[in-house]
Amino acid sequence: MTAPEIVTLPRLAAMKKEGRKIAAMTAYDASFARAMDEAGMDVILVGDSLGHVIQGRTSTVPVTLDDMAYHTHCVARVVNRALLMADLPFLSFQGSADRVLDDAGVLMRAGAHMVKGEGAGPFAANAAYLAARGVPVCGHIGLTPQFVHSLGGYRVQGRGHAGARLLSEAKELADAGVSLLVLEAVPAALAAQISAAVAVPTIGIGAGPSCDGQVLVMHDALGMGARRPRFVRDFLAGRDSIAAAFAAYIDAVRQGAFPSADESYGE
């Protein structure tokens, strides 16, 4: 039996060039992570969304580095194929260079293959600082949940004149050395423009079908979310197992059938 091909950052970059969609999803424990990995998920994200779906909080802000390291340890023990990414918690990516390097080191030693940080502008320097020291970084712009209080809630970003700012941020992060870029809750047309403008793969969540890949919070993809944003689809509905739901999600992303126009945002 041929061993499954391990997903690496060069492979993800090649997928963008070849037009092959990247399937990603969050996981927080060994059981679900194993099922995702066996289904063929390309990227598994240990997200600080655990603040919502595991801890029952109203935002991701209270999630600590210890929380992230614990759940990353749990997932890393069983992932054999997918690229494993972990979120830097609130005020980590936005902190000093020494702090972000130390925090990234904790998550990498816990088993992450790369870390994800929210925001751009002054924080792009931290992305460059990590990348220069061999720490792969995923950027995250648009709706950045760690900034929910300054944004005034969970709302679409980048409409109208604000789109130029997000495009500039995407280019800035790409120039800083990020290897992936998450675009969350932005108009589909803007996400398409950003995806064409940067060489790194873009992973959309509520950013339309033109991104190089898609990511969903696992609980949302299984119909268990406390709220139902328009970009969420229940992949467990009509299927008899969680494994089948993961396989259906991966297939829908690969075929470009998810998200649909109705699951995307306009200008």
N, C-alpha and C positions, 0 to 999 in steps of 0.2 A: 504494500500500500504506500502510495506516495505521500510524504509529509506535506501538510498545507504550507503554502508560501507565507513566510512571516512578513507582516506589513511594516515597512520602514518609511522614513521620511522621503528618501529618494523614490520609493515606489509611489507614494502619494503624489509627488511632483510629476512623475511620469504619467500617472492617471489623469492629471489635469491636461497635460500636453496631448494625450491620446483621446480626451473627451470621455473618459470612463468615470462615472459618478462614484463618489466616496460615501459610504454609509457609516454613520456614527450614532451612538446613543449613550446615555448616562447609565452607570451602574454603581452600586454602593456596597455590594456584598459578593461573596464567592459564588453562591448558587446562581444568581441571575447573570453574573459576569461569565461564568462557565457556559451557560446556555447561549449567550450572545456570541462568545468566541467560537463555539462549535457551529453556530449558524452561519458564520462567515462575516461578522461585523468587521469593518476595517479599522475603526477607531472606537475605543471605549473611553468615555470621560467620567472620571470620578469628580462630579460637579459639586460646587458648594450649594447647589440646589437641594442637597441633602438637608439643608436648613428648613426647607419647605416640606419635603416629602418624607423625611425620616424623623426630624425633630419637631415638626409641627409649628414652626415659627412663621412669622408674617414676612420676613425678608431673609436674605442671605448674610446680612451684616453681622449677626452674632456668631457665625460659624468660625471656629478657631483653627489654628494650624494643627493642633493635636487632633481635632476632629478629622481634618483632611488626611493627616498621616495615617490614622487608624483605618479609615475606609480604603485608602490606597493600598495599605498592607493587605487587607482582606481580598481585594480584587486582584492584586498582583500575584497572589499565590496560585491562581488558577488560569490566568490568561497566558496562552501559549502562542497565539497567532496575531491578534490585534495589536495595534499601537495603543499604548496606555497613556492617557493624558490626565493630569490632575490640576484642579484650580488652585491658584494662590488665593488665600482668603483676604478679606477686607483689610486694607492698609498695608498689605504686603508688597504688591506690585507698585503701589502708590507711595511706598516708603523710601528709605535711604537705599543706596546701592548695597551697602553691607547687609542690611536687613533682608532685602529681596534675594541676595545671593545665599544667605544662611537659610532662609525659608525654602528656597528652591532646592537646596541641598537636602533638606529634611524629606521633601516629597520624592526626590530622585532616589534617595537611599531607601525609601519605603517601597520603591518598585516602579515609579512613574518613568516613562520614556521621555516625556516633555511636560512642561508646565504651561498653564494658561493664565494670562493677566488681563484685567479689564482696563480699558481706557487708552488714550493716546496723548498727544501733546507733550507735556513735560515727562510723562511716563515712558515715552519711546526711548529715552536714555537708559532706562532700566532694562528694556528689551535688548538694546545693543550691548549693555554691560553683561547680561547673562549669556547672550549668543557668543560673545567674544571669549567666554570662559567655558564653552562647550556645553552649555545648557540649552537644549532646544526650547523655543518659545512659540506659543500660539497667542496671537493678539485677539482682542474681542472689542468690537465697536458697535455703535448703534444703541440699542437698548442695553445698557450695562447695569444689571440688577444690583450691584454693590453701590451704585449711585442713585438708587431709587428715590431717596429722600430729596436729593438735589434736582432730580428730573421731574419730581412731582407725581410719581406713580409709574405704573407699567404701561407705557404708551409708545406708539410708533415714533421712530426718530428719522430725521433726514428728509422730511417733506419740504418742498419749496426750496428756498435759498439755503436751507441747512444741508442740502445734499452736497453742495460744493465742499462744505467743511468735512463731511464724512469721507468723501473721495480723497481729500487732502490727507486726512488721518490715515487712511488705508495705505496710501503711497508712503507716508512717513514711517509707518510701522514696517512695511516691506523693506524700505531702505535701511531700517535699523537692524534687520536680520531675522525677523520672525519667519517661521517655516510654514505656518498655517494662519488663517485669519477667520474668526467667527464673525458673521454679520447677523445681528439679531434685531428683528422687528423693524425692518427698513423696507421702503417701497421696492417692489420687484424690479422695476426699471433701473433704479439706482444700484441695486445689488448686481445686476447684469453689467452695468457700466464699471463698477469697481472690479468685478471678476475679470473683465477684459483688460483692465488697466494695470493689474498687479500680476507678477509672475508666480506668486505663491498660491496654493489652492485656497479657495474660500469655502467655508462651511456655513450654510445658512440655517437659521431657525426663525421662521416667519420672514424670510427674505426672498421668497419666490423660487422658481425652478431653474434659474440660470446660474446659480452658484455651482461650484465644482463638487459639492457634496451637501448632505443634509444631516442635522442632528436633532434629536428630540429627547426630552426627559422621559426616561423609561416609564414612569407611572402614567404620563400623558398618553404615550403610545399604547398602553394597555387599558386605557379608559378609566384610570383611577385618579386622575387629577382633580383637585378641589375646584378648579376653574377650567374653562374650555376656551382658550384663545382660538381664533379662526384658523390658525396654521396647524392645529392639532388634529390628527386622525386616530381613531381607535382601531388599531390593527388586530386586536384580540376578538373584536365583534365578528361572529360567524365562524370562528375557528375553535378547534378543540384543545389547543395547548398553547402555552407561552412560547415554546420553541417555534411553533407554526406562525405565531404572530411576529416573532423576530425575523423569520425567513421571509414573510410577506412584506415586512417593512424594507428589508434589504433589496428584495426584488423590485418593489415599487420605486425606490430611489434609483437603482441601477437602470431601470427602464425609462426613467424620467416621468413616471406616472404620479409621483409625489414630490412636491406639493402641486396641486392643481391651481388654476387661476382663482377659484373660490377660496383657496387656502393661502392666498397671497395678499399683500397690501398694495393698493394703488397710490398714486401721488396725492 
